[in-house]
Amino acid sequence: WRFQRDVAHPFFRAGHINDHMTSVFVHHTRVLCSILSRAAASGERVEMQNLLSRYTLDTFLEVAFGLRVSSLEKDVPFNDSFNRIIRELTIR
């Protein structure tokens, strides 16, 4: 376990995590702002809860697991499934 800890240690430095998280949040915030700007320019209505849910999904999965799913830019089956589960749990 010491070897594994020593190998993983550099990744878990506070500076590395902060830098990575910052770049992830900046990227996804820019994508979100672009979507909102296009909607405002065209007068299109947007469902903010849906957009913010997708923003949260994108940022969390990339920070926690290194996965870029881009659910803000395209439909992702996981997002729909997750929302369906949450709805079912709130009804129970």
C-alpha contacts under 8 A as a table, 3 or more apart, distances in Angstrom:
res1	aa1	res2	aa2	distance
1	W	4	Q	5.12
1	W	5	R	6.04
2	R	5	R	5.02
2	R	6	D	6.05
3	F	6	D	5.12
3	F	7	V	6.17
4	Q	7	V	5.11
4	Q	8	A	6.12
5	R	8	A	5.16
5	R	9	H	5.72
6	D	9	H	5.16
6	D	10	P	7.71
7	V	10	P	7.10
8	A	11	F	5.66
8	A	12	F	6.90
9	H	12	F	5.36
9	H	13	R	6.81
10	P	13	R	5.55
10	P	16	H	7.84
11	F	16	H	6.32
11	F	17	I	7.21
12	F	16	H	6.70
12	F	17	I	6.28
13	R	16	H	5.31
13	R	17	I	6.31
14	A	17	I	5.26
14	A	18	N	6.00
15	G	18	N	5.11
15	G	19	D	5.96
16	H	19	D	5.18
16	H	20	H	6.03
17	I	20	H	5.14
17	I	21	M	5.96
18	N	21	M	5.13
18	N	22	T	5.96
19	D	22	T	5.18
19	D	23	S	6.26
20	H	23	S	5.30
20	H	24	V	6.22
20	H	63	V	7.39
21	M	24	V	5.10
21	M	25	F	6.11
21	M	63	V	6.04
22	T	25	F	5.21
22	T	26	V	6.03
23	S	26	V	5.10
23	S	27	H	6.08
24	V	27	H	5.22
24	V	28	H	6.29
24	V	59	T	6.39
24	V	62	E	7.10
24	V	63	V	6.92
25	F	28	H	5.31
25	F	29	T	5.85
25	F	59	T	6.33
26	V	29	T	5.11
26	V	30	R	6.15
27	H	30	R	5.29
27	H	31	V	6.47
28	H	31	V	4.98
28	H	32	L	6.15
28	H	55	Y	6.71
28	H	58	D	7.28
28	H	59	T	6.76
29	T	32	L	5.01
29	T	33	C	6.04
29	T	55	Y	7.79
30	R	33	C	5.05
30	R	34	S	6.08
31	V	34	S	5.13
31	V	35	I	6.36
31	V	72	L	7.37
31	V	73	E	7.98
32	L	35	I	5.16
32	L	36	L	6.27
32	L	51	L	7.63
32	L	55	Y	7.20
32	L	72	L	7.10
33	C	36	L	5.03
33	C	37	S	5.95
34	S	37	S	5.06
34	S	38	R	6.19
35	I	38	R	5.32
35	I	39	A	6.25
36	L	39	A	5.05
36	L	40	A	6.07
36	L	46	V	7.81
37	S	40	A	5.08
37	S	41	A	6.11
38	R	41	A	5.15
38	R	42	S	6.23
39	A	42	S	5.24
39	A	43	G	5.78
39	A	44	E	4.74
39	A	45	R	6.66
39	A	46	V	7.05
40	A	43	G	5.03
40	A	44	E	6.34
40	A	45	R	7.95
41	A	44	E	7.79
46	V	51	L	7.87
47	E	50	N	5.51
47	E	51	L	6.42
48	M	51	L	4.99
48	M	52	L	5.93
49	Q	52	L	5.23
49	Q	53	S	5.97
50	N	53	S	5.08
50	N	54	R	6.23
51	L	54	R	5.13
51	L	55	Y	6.11
51	L	72	L	6.77
52	L	55	Y	4.84
52	L	56	T	6.08
53	S	56	T	5.14
53	S	57	L	6.18
54	R	57	L	4.96
54	R	58	D	6.06
54	R	71	S	5.63
54	R	72	L	5.52
54	R	79	N	7.20
55	Y	58	D	5.18
55	Y	59	T	6.15
55	Y	71	S	7.55
55	Y	72	L	6.34
56	T	59	T	5.28
56	T	60	F	5.87
57	L	60	F	5.31
57	L	61	L	6.01
57	L	71	S	7.45
57	L	79	N	7.60
58	D	61	L	5.54
58	D	62	E	6.19
58	D	68	R	6.56
58	D	69	V	6.14
58	D	70	S	6.03
58	D	71	S	6.27
58	D	72	L	7.40
59	T	62	E	5.29
59	T	63	V	6.02
60	F	63	V	5.26
60	F	64	A	5.76
60	F	65	F	7.89
61	L	64	A	5.31
61	L	65	F	5.36
61	L	66	G	6.43
61	L	67	L	5.46
61	L	68	R	6.89
61	L	69	V	7.65
62	E	65	F	5.50
62	E	66	G	4.23
62	E	67	L	4.51
62	E	68	R	5.32
62	E	69	V	7.86
63	V	66	G	5.76
63	V	67	L	7.80
69	V	76	V	7.54
70	S	73	E	5.46
70	S	74	K	6.49
71	S	74	K	5.11
71	S	75	D	5.73
71	S	76	V	5.53
71	S	79	N	7.60
72	L	75	D	7.62
75	D	79	N	7.80
76	V	79	N	5.60
76	V	80	D	7.01
77	P	80	D	5.35
77	P	81	S	6.21
78	F	81	S	5.08
78	F	82	F	5.96
79	N	82	F	5.15
79	N	83	N	6.19
80	D	83	N	5.19
80	D	84	R	6.16
81	S	84	R	5.09
81	S	85	I	6.25
82	F	85	I	5.17
82	F	86	I	6.29
83	N	86	I	5.09
83	N	87	R	6.20
84	R	87	R	5.14
84	R	88	E	6.25
85	I	88	E	5.10
85	I	89	L	6.16
86	I	89	L	5.08
86	I	90	T	6.24
87	R	90	T	5.27
87	R	91	I	6.40
88	E	91	I	5.22
88	E	92	R	6.45
89	L	92	R	5.25
